[in-house]
Amino acid sequence: MGGKPSSPLDKRQQQHLRDQVDALLKNFLPQYRGHLAASILRQVSRELGPQEPAGCQLLHSKKLPRVREHRGPLTQLWGHPPQWQPIFCVLRGDGRLEWFSQREEYENGGRPLGSTALTGYTILTSQHEYLHLLDALCPDSSGDHTQEEPYPLLEMPVNFPLFLQHPFRRHLCFSAATGEAQRSWRLALQGGIRLRGTVLQRSQAPAAFAFLEAVRLYRQHQGHFGHDDVTLGSDAEVLTTVLMRELLPALRAQTLPRLRGAGRARAWAWTELLDAVHAVVLAGASAGLRAFQPEKDELLAALERTIRPDVDQMLRLRARLAGRLRAEIQGPLESCLHRTVDVQLPRVTQTLLNTVEAALAAVQSLLAQGMDRLSLHLREKPSGMRLRKEVYSFGEMPWDPELMQICYREAERSRGRLRQLVAPFGFLGSRSLVFGAQDLAQQLMADAVATFLQLADQCLTTALDCNQAAQELEKVRGRVLKKFQSDSGSAQRRFIRRWQICIFLPFVLSQLEPSCKLELPEFEGDVLAVGSPALTMEGIYEDVIRGILLQRIGRELKKALGASSVSCALDGCSEAPWDQEGADEETEAQRETCSRQPGSYTEVQPLCPLPPPGTLQS
């Protein structure tokens, strides 16, 4: 386990990796610029189009997604040779893990011994499972570990381990003192991993949407059509993962034979080498994107100025070209959908529906229980301090990993079945999908909690005694549950449509690639005449296919949910890129309008013995 790479990265190797990053950025940034333009066109068209009434009922929580800070003593396997040593670990609210030599170092503001962003890690709590994973890292080993150099992890069996495994980084091996501590750390770390992983998917910014689309197109041009988990993380982390996947075959071929040690010690050395490569690539990607930031800001401002005056003309041209292109590819597309997608679409729809329904039903149950507890405490005429504590606990429900684990576990249940259903379509993004369902559960819980606390604060006054106040809270409870049911229904439909597009669209594009894209050059002249990067024939081509897919998805959703619960706009889904998630997808402006619906914050007189005004606001 103590083996080191026989040839650590020297200056020449580091420069070679930086050159690889530069080449990646040179090929990727043009794609990114084009999708920035398309995202601005999408945003402007929505702003200028017909404004639907805001669909959400709950107040949008103003609390940013975060992880509840977790800290405590652990032991860690580290050093050369590695040994189990006591440390003090801290999980920060942004999903960053730090470890110190002792608690006092942390409390006195000392520098940590080490730290890492949790993006991309997987947690294992079985020593046997982790050792099996190490064996798989170097499959060319004989499998006989008796001749290896001393291996502390085997010499000292671990009762409550926490192994953090990453495909391109050094593994982190911790151990807790008790099973309870192990469980609390596991839940906290899982929250940090998810928070760091879905930062781009949660963003409503046009630049985030453009980046994800650019990554998809970049990989598509390299022959990688299937959706997978490569887009988990920040923009620099995503590009690092893309390049590491490209470099991995050559790294294996060139460096594995030269690594010292055997078996698991050699595998450990391999992870340390990968960590060094990952660090150089991540630093280069971060620097390159920082250097691009001023240009990106100027480009976004310029696109706003140039696209807005000509948006009507651009949309008319786009609609005309989409109609002509649809007529050209309709036959092969329908044949492909009938032969492949239609067979599995009902099963995938039902599995996705079961997944998100179960998670949100658990959220509703926890929410109702939390509101009932507050009403019960109010009937018991609590002291102001006790009520403040109960209100605080209620407001923290969305960030309580132990409590929310009930909901998160429901999102995991169908993962295995879904993986089997979508494997023929090249979809390898089940982790991203589960994270998305868990994010949705947490956000709806946060919105519902914020709505309840505001409405409760508005209705409680000094004119009410404790029993009357409890009755008012029960009325608020009913209103919040109705709002939650409305919003969760809309959220389910958006979730299912989004992930079905992620599952089926790349596959359909790959099937049509040899023939249908040959039709595009004859349309290029019309697009080039506009002179705007916001319109491309490849973009229109994908939107036409996406629109036809959404029509099929909409019909299947109607069967699964009932026609009355699905927006009628799905029947005539526009192919416009800004409508790709369905007609009822909320824009950022709509979310802001919705967040004001329950009423603006107002000061109310406290109910004796309630604490001062604002106590019931989150």
Secondary structure, 3 states (H helix, E strand, C coil): CCCCCCCCCCHHHHHHHHHHHHHHHHHHHHHHHHHHHHHHHHHHHHHHCCCCCCCCCCCCCCCCCCCCCEEEEEEEEECCCCEEEEEEEEECCCCEEEEECCHHHHHCCCCCCEEEECCCCEEECCHHHHHHHHHHHCCCCCCCCCCCCCCHHHHCCCCCEEEEECCCCCCEEEECCCHHHHHHHHHHHHHHHHHHHCHHHHCCCHHHHHHHHHHHHHHHHCCCCCCEHHHCCCHHHHHHHHHHHHHHHHHHHHHHHHCCCCHHHHHHHHHHHHHHHHHHHHHHHHHHHHHHHHHHHHHHHHHHHHHHHHHHHHHHHHHHHHHHHHHHHHHHHHHHHHHHHHHHHHHHHHHHHHHHHHHHHHHHHHHHHHHHHHHHHHHCCCCHHHHHHHHHHHHCHHHCHHHHHHHHHHHHCCHHHHHHHHHHHCCECHHHHHHHHHHHHHHHHHHHHHHHHHHHHHHCCCCCCHHHHHHHHHHHHHHHHHHHHHHHHHHHHHHHHHHHHHHHHHHHHHHHCCCHHHHHHHHHHHHHHHCCCCCCHHHHHHHHHHHHHHHHHHHHHHHHHCHHHCCHHHHHCCCCHHHCCCCCCCCHHHHHHHHCCCCCCCCCCCCCCCCCCCCCCC
